[in-house]
Amino acid sequence: MLKYCLLAIAILGIALFYAFVTDPCNKLVRTDFASRHPDYLILDSDAEQGSPESVHCRIAYRKPDSDRIHEEVWVYQHEKKKTGWEFSRVLETRTRDE
């Protein structure tokens, strides 16, 4: 019984790792945002909604010398003929106080 529990935990871990690696919101949006705005402090990023063809990534950041938190929703499209996920557009922008 123990070996089945360990096998289930290992499979779950592999599935979570695969989801983390293939999700563009985990690494790609942070890399793209940092290259466009190198002085901004990235606070958080995650996927808001998605499908196999597109995903909406929310990124929260703080501008230099500002106490306000800015959030943007970036849309990535999956291009099979190209290199995979490609930035499409900024869908929404919000600003809030800390």
Summary of the structure (lengths in Angstrom):
residues: 98
radius of gyration: 16.8
end to end distance: 49.1
largest distance: 56.8
contacts: 241
relative contact order: 0.15
helix: 31%
strand: 44%
